[in-house]
Amino acid sequence: MKDFDTNQDNGNTRPRRSGESPFFGLARPYFDFVGKGKIYSLFYLAMAIFNLLIPLVVIFVVIEFGFLQNSGSRVVVTFILSWLVIAFASWIGFQLWWYRRLSVKKYESSDFVATPVISELIQTFGEWLGTLTGIIGFGVGIIAAVFLNDAANFIIPDFGLGMLNLGLLTVFAGPLVGFITIVIFRFIAEQIRIFTAIANNTGEIAGKLKNQR
């Protein structure tokens, strides 16, 4: 006769292994959590929260190191507008990681969990990095060109944005580099998916051949 615990799984009582005491079964929820691949969704959640912190970190760094002290009005306006661009890009990044975490759940019942999840992670990371590069490069490039002109070559590196120190060229280079980044990371992710698809198809064929015997 089977013993039953009080845990419910989809409305059904889940059987407990015979002779298993509550003490030894204490970590079973954790093992189920890791075994089903649900732990990977935590990384997506962490990255989503990280995107919300980016604008706050920028403000903290600027205030802490006094980048705006004794700065002219043009520099202050440039920073405020640039910060709004960074905040907007970070909000887009948050939504990307937040909604893409749902795509990991479809692999929880698969025989191969880690490999396709890593593929999804690489693709999402590339889309995130490329999106932020495109938005920030385009937005900050225009703002710096309008408000700072040639002075941007000396001021932008002080804010840790030396990669945007291309003048008006940044307006075109940002989206272009972002697009190339997305394509490269997606290509790598698809190569990993190919191996997963081959493994799944091989397993299905082997199963059919075994049933036919």
C-alpha positions in Angstrom: 0.0 0.0 0.0 1.5 3.4 -1.1 2.0 6.2 1.3 0.9 9.6 0.1 2.2 13.0 1.1 0.3 16.2 1.4 2.0 17.9 -1.6 -0.3 18.5 -4.6 0.8 18.4 -8.2 -1.7 19.6 -10.7 -4.5 18.8 -8.3 -3.4 15.2 -7.8 -1.9 13.6 -4.7 1.8 12.8 -5.4 2.9 9.4 -4.1 5.8 9.3 -1.7 8.5 6.6 -1.9 7.9 3.8 0.4 10.0 4.1 3.6 11.0 7.7 2.9 10.9 9.8 6.0 10.1 13.6 5.9 13.7 14.3 6.9 15.2 12.6 3.8 12.5 14.0 1.5 13.1 17.6 2.7 15.2 18.5 -0.3 12.9 16.8 -2.9 11.2 20.1 -4.0 14.6 21.5 -4.7 15.7 18.4 -6.7 12.5 18.6 -8.7 13.1 22.3 -9.3 16.6 21.8 -10.6 15.8 18.6 -12.5 12.9 20.2 -14.5 15.1 23.1 -15.6 13.0 25.7 -13.7 16.2 27.1 -12.2 17.2 28.6 -15.6 14.2 30.9 -15.5 15.8 32.5 -12.4 18.7 33.8 -14.6 16.2 35.5 -16.9 14.5 37.1 -13.9 17.9 38.3 -12.6 18.8 39.8 -15.9 15.4 41.5 -16.1 15.9 43.1 -12.6 19.5 44.0 -13.7 18.1 46.1 -16.5 15.9 48.1 -14.1 19.0 48.9 -12.0 21.1 50.2 -14.9 19.6 53.7 -14.9 20.0 53.9 -11.2 23.6 52.8 -11.3 24.3 55.5 -14.0 22.9 58.2 -11.7 24.9 56.8 -8.7 28.2 56.8 -10.6 27.7 60.3 -12.0 26.9 61.7 -8.5 29.5 59.7 -6.7 32.4 60.8 -8.9 31.1 64.3 -9.5 31.0 64.2 -13.2 28.6 67.1 -13.4 30.3 69.4 -11.0 31.4 72.7 -12.5 29.8 71.5 -15.8 28.0 73.8 -18.1 24.3 73.8 -18.9 24.9 72.0 -22.2 26.7 69.1 -20.4 23.9 68.8 -17.9 21.1 68.8 -20.5 23.1 66.3 -22.6 23.4 64.0 -19.6 19.7 64.2 -18.7 18.6 63.4 -22.2 21.2 60.7 -22.6 20.0 59.2 -19.3 16.4 59.1 -20.6 17.7 57.2 -23.6 19.5 54.7 -21.4 16.4 54.3 -19.2 14.3 53.6 -22.3 16.8 51.1 -23.6 16.9 49.4 -20.2 13.1 49.2 -20.1 13.1 47.5 -23.4 15.8 45.1 -22.1 13.8 44.4 -19.1 10.8 43.4 -21.2 12.9 41.2 -23.4 14.3 39.2 -20.5 11.0 39.1 -18.7 9.0 37.7 -21.6 11.7 35.4 -22.9 11.9 33.6 -19.5 8.5 32.0 -20.5 10.2 30.4 -23.5 12.3 28.2 -21.2 9.3 26.5 -19.8 8.6 24.6 -23.0 11.9 22.6 -22.4 11.0 21.5 -18.9 9.4 18.2 -20.1 12.1 17.6 -22.8 14.8 14.9 -22.5 17.4 17.6 -23.3 17.0 20.7 -21.1 20.3 22.4 -20.6 21.4 22.5 -24.3 18.2 24.2 -25.8 18.1 26.6 -22.8 21.7 27.6 -23.3 20.7 28.2 -27.0 17.8 30.4 -25.9 20.1 32.2 -23.4 22.7 33.0 -26.1 20.1 34.3 -28.5 18.4 36.4 -25.9 21.7 37.8 -24.7 22.6 38.8 -28.2 19.2 40.4 -28.8 19.6 42.3 -25.5 23.1 43.5 -26.2 22.4 44.4 -29.8 19.2 46.3 -28.9 20.9 48.3 -26.2 23.8 49.1 -28.5 21.5 50.2 -31.2 19.2 52.4 -29.1 21.9 54.0 -26.9 24.2 54.5 -29.9 21.6 56.1 -32.0 20.0 58.2 -29.2 23.1 59.4 -27.4 24.9 60.0 -30.7 22.2 62.4 -31.9 22.1 64.2 -28.5 25.8 64.6 -28.2 26.1 65.8 -31.8 23.4 68.4 -31.2 24.3 69.7 -27.8 28.1 69.1 -27.5 29.4 69.3 -31.1 33.1 68.8 -31.1 33.3 68.9 -27.3 31.7 65.4 -27.3 35.1 64.0 -28.1 36.4 65.1 -24.7 33.3 64.8 -22.5 31.7 61.4 -23.6 34.8 59.3 -22.5 34.5 60.9 -19.0 31.1 59.2 -18.6 32.5 55.8 -19.5 30.9 55.8 -23.0 34.1 55.9 -25.0 32.6 53.5 -27.5 30.2 56.2 -28.5 33.0 58.7 -29.2 32.6 58.6 -32.9 30.7 61.9 -33.4 27.8 61.8 -35.7 29.0 58.5 -37.1 27.7 56.9 -33.8 24.2 57.5 -35.0 24.7 55.0 -37.8 27.4 52.8 -36.2 25.2 52.1 -33.1 22.3 50.5 -34.9 24.6 48.7 -37.4 26.7 47.2 -34.7 23.6 46.2 -32.8 22.1 44.5 -35.8 25.3 42.6 -36.5 25.5 41.5 -32.8 21.9 40.1 -32.9 22.6 38.2 -36.2 25.9 36.7 -34.9 24.4 35.5 -31.5 21.3 34.2 -33.2 23.5 32.2 -35.7 25.5 30.7 -32.8 22.2 29.8 -31.0 20.8 28.1 -34.1 23.9 25.9 -34.4 23.3 24.7 -30.9 19.6 24.0 -31.7 20.6 21.9 -34.7 22.4 19.4 -32.4 19.4 19.3 -30.1 17.0 18.7 -33.0 19.3 15.9 -34.3 19.4 14.3 -30.9 15.6 14.5 -30.5 15.0 13.1 -34.0 17.5 10.3 -33.4 15.7 9.3 -30.2 12.3 9.3 -31.9 13.6 7.1 -34.8 15.2 4.7 -32.3 12.0 4.5 -30.4 9.9 3.7 -33.5 12.3 1.1 -34.7 12.3 -0.6 -31.3 8.4 -0.7 -31.3 8.4 -2.2 -34.7 10.5 -5.2 -33.6 
